[in-house]
Structure formats: structure tokens, C-alpha cells
Amino acid sequence: MRHSQKGASFFGWLAVIALLVFGMVIAMKLVPIYMDHYSLRNIITTVNEDPNVKVNSLRDLNSYIEKGMQLNSIRDIKAKDAITTTQSGQNAYTVVLKYEVRAPLLNTVDLLVHFDETFIVRPLK
């Protein structure tokens, strides 16, 4: 009578655990990058939604974004390199958010995350 093995072998479990650990390491590198990006997006889009934010010029908008980045502790992204603001009407601004973040994964392997978004900002009055 032959008995077949039931369940996973030691090497099967070892492979599953190695894959889980690798996935967790990648997640630990990527989650802070995406959290900073979503905080920066929130700073920019808040200008459209919050009537308490007073933006009357490009200088005001840039100042508001830089202060928001300081308050949210976004230090890995430089506002002057990542954000381009232009006036696109009497009371409208175009904000282009374009940057990349490189996070080291292994000795010679890096994770590269690229962001490229455009926002039309119309401050409430």
C-alpha cells in the first residue's frame, strides 16, 4: 500500500516564507514613497476645496505648497525640482508634479518610482 505525502515539504514552506519576506521588504520601501506622494497631492488639491486657503499669486501657491511639505515632513522631494507652477488664466494655475524616487533594495538593485501628474488649481474665493 502506497501512502502519498500530505501537506507541504520543508523546502516548500521555506520558499513561501522567502517570498513573503521579499514582498514585505519591497512594501517597506514603497509605502513611505507613496504616502509622501499622496500627502503632496492632498496639499495641492486642498487649494481647490478649502475656502480658508488664500492664494492670489504664483508666489502664494508655491509658498503654500512648500509650507505644506514642511508640515507633512516631506523631505525626500525638493519642491523646486518636482513641482512646476504656471498661471493658466485669471484665477487658475497649472501645477505639474513630476519627479522620481529611487530606493535601494539590494546591493546593486534599486526600486525606481516615477510620478507625473498635472493639476488645475482654482482657489475658492
Number of C-alpha atoms within 10 A of each C-alpha: 3 4 5 6 7 6 8 9 10 8 9 11 12 12 12 11 12 12 12 11 12 13 11 12 12 14 12 11 15 17 11 11 19 14 12 18 17 12 16 21 15 13 18 21 17 15 20 16 13 12 12 11 16 14 20 12 15 15 11 13 22 19 13 18 20 18 13 17 19 11 9 13 11 18 10 9 17 12 17 10 10 14 18 14 19 14 14 13 9 8 14 17 19 17 21 16 20 14 17 13 15 13 15 12 14 8 6 6 9 12 13 12 13 9 12 11 11 13 14 17 22 18 21 14 12
